[in-house]
Amino acid sequence: MSGAPAFVAAHGLAKRFGSREALRRLDFEVARGEVFALLGPNGCGKSTALALVAGLLAPDAGWVQIDGRPPAPQRGGPAAIGLAPQDAALYRDLTARENLEFFGRLHGLGGAALRRRVDELVQRFGLGPHAGQRVGTLSGGWQQRVSIAVALVHAPALLLLDEPTASVDVQARGAIGALVEELAREGLTLLLATHHLDEAERLCSRMALMREGRVLACGTVAELVAALPARAVASVRTADPSALRARAAALGWPVRDWGAPQALSLLLPEPLPLADLVQALQGVPLSALAVQPVGLEHAYRERLADSQPEDFGSTP
């Protein structure tokens, strides 16, 4: 992040639910106008972190500040917060428009100002054909659109999105992604929790890789990828992993077991044509072989594989 003060700052966040430690010394910062992702598998603490940033939960330790102040989700003004949870928190028996009006009134809007804001959001989110339809009868994708619109009804400076595309189809994922990109272009600060690597890479300028309540690494995609000691990765399936490991060691290529069944990954200093790679591995029985440039998925798998519990939370 640049030298400018962080708009969102979380430091040493810890949260426990009974015997389960959901967050352990979580740290991250988000610049004003940035789209930042908390990226990690289900159950790693992303939703808990968003709830703490939103002020819906109090941390057991550590602190959160939004524009230099503690979070206050119902407060208006320059540090107002909007939250679209993973399971749309809407009144299913109310229409889309009625939900927008209800939550607008909760945030202090009323009269002509509320009508204008609701009309604006209905148009912007393409809700016109469904504005008079009960939310409980809408598809998951349309419910998510209404949920995000509700989170924006009071024009917050910070929008929190918790797995916005987790339960929607491919077409809805694309539409929601396009909305997020549009909001980002307008300068809104967005904090996104997701387990979709492609979503984080497409939408976010920086991200924190999470596991078991802590941050493993934080940075841009380029920074995270640069930390991997390779420029390409070869995925190899073989009936003789020992022979593959021995040949790779002789070639000076690090070997990784990232959990794919019967497959090992070779970290290559340069991309190689398949023919050259087959020649280099001559004598090793190969059943499948593929080469890819190093990407976010490889950086993510490397961090997950290398990190031990006592190392969680360190950021480069």
Salt bridges, closest charged atoms under 4 A:
GLU21 OE2 - ARG16 NH2 3.97
GLU21 OE1 - ARG24 NE 3.86
ASP27 OD1 - HIS11 ND1 2.91
GLU34 OE2 - ARG206 NE 2.60
ASP60 OD1 - LYS15 NZ 3.66
ASP67 OD1 - ARG32 NH2 3.00
ASP93 OD1 - ARG134 NH1 3.53
ASP119 OD1 - ARG97 NH1 2.90
GLU120 OE2 - ARG117 NH1 2.95
GLU163 OE2 - LYS46 NZ 3.49
GLU163 OE2 - HIS195 ND1 3.07
GLU181 OE1 - ARG202 NH2 3.05
GLU182 OE2 - ARG124 NH2 3.25
GLU186 OE2 - ARG124 NH2 2.46
ASP198 OD1 - ARG173 NH2 3.30
GLU199 OE2 - ARG173 NH2 3.91
GLU212 OE1 - ARG24 NH2 3.77
GLU212 OE2 - ARG211 NE 3.78
GLU270 OE1 - ARG231 NH1 2.70
GLU297 OE2 - ARG301 NE 3.16
GLU302 OE1 - ARG256 NE 2.76
